[in-house]
Amino acid sequence: MQMKPEQLIALALEARQNAYAPYSNFAVGAALLTAKGEVYTGCNVENSSYGLTVCAERIALFTAVAGGERKFSALAVAADTEEYCSPCGACRQVLAEFGGDTKVYLANRYGAYRETTVAELLPMAFALGQ
């Protein structure tokens, strides 16, 4: 299934509405497109013990993996900001585990976006045994 970046971004913006972000007030949504054409969404979930917070990107990815997916085509990340929303370092490393060629759409509140890839976001990613 082909999906336009704008469609994936709209799903990320919609997922953002479910974020639990009472500490930062920074709600993020993500939508992950699998190679099979399925979409998994996620939103950030904060915790008063900040280290236990989980980002939208990892929630979408972990849900997809729990559903048996291993190959991904694209990821959209969106927040209620003027700037494009970019994954944190931990999310970049987790995404790199499943392939550097995955397209990433960094979006803002208006749906405007910049296209990149996981490999461009995390050059020289850690890989066990390399």
Sequence and secondary structure as in RCSB ss.txt:
>XXXX:A:sequence
MQMKPEQLIALALEARQNAYAPYSNFAVGAALLTAKGEVYTGCNVENSSYGLTVCAERIALFTAVAGGERKFSAL
AVAADTEEYCSPCGACRQVLAEFGGDTKVYLANRYGAYRETTVAELLPMAFALGQ
>XXXX:A:secstr
    HHHHHHHHHHHHTT B TTT   EEEEEEETTS EEEEE B  SSGGG B HHHHHHHHHHHTT   EEEE
EEEESSSS     HHHHHHHHTT TT EEEEE TTS EEEEEHHHHSTT   TT 
